[in-house]
Structures are given as structure tokens and as C-alpha cells.
Amino acid sequence: MTETRHPPREGDLPRAEIVALAQRTVDRNPGAEVHFKFTCEACGERCTLSEPNMLRERGECFACGHETTIARAGFLLTHVLR
């Protein structure tokens, strides 16, 4: 049986590029936090890392529990309202 491998989403960038883009974005948006996103290679679910401003080497899928090596990623930007 062949295991399906879901590729990163279109627009996801290599680690060095996404980290540089995230840093520039945070620098222009004081108080913002970045949450990196990746695609689970096992089930294709789009997952978001819960720890802000941290791109881990691997991420666990909340849907299926598979651990994916994060080679390409995207991010979302959040602002904490006080």
C-alpha cells in the first residue's frame, strides 16, 4: 500500500524565506505575533503552531496526530488587544 504524501500549499515558502518575511512583518507591526502554518503531509490538513513567533523543525497535526517535518510554511499575523 502506498502512503499519500500531501505537498505544502501553494505560496508556502522555504524556512529561511518565511522567517525573514515574518520578521519584516512583525517589525512593521508592533505588538503583532506570528503563528506559522504548515500542511500535514499525511492527511493534508492545514495546521497552525500554537507558540507565537516560533517555527519548529516539526509539527504535530491536530487532526490525525502525524508529525511532519516543516520544510515550507506560511504564517498568520495576530494582534493582542489589551
GIRAPE-V83485 format. One record per helix or strand. SS is the DSSP state (H for helix, E for strand). FROM is the first residue (numbers start at 0). LEN is the number of residues. If there is no record, write none. Layout:
# GIRAPE-V83485
ss & from & len
SS & FROM & LEN
SS & FROM & LEN
This chain:
# GIRAPE-V83485
ss & from & len
E & 12 & 2
H & 14 & 14
E & 31 & 8
E & 45 & 3
E & 57 & 3
E & 66 & 3
E & 71 & 8
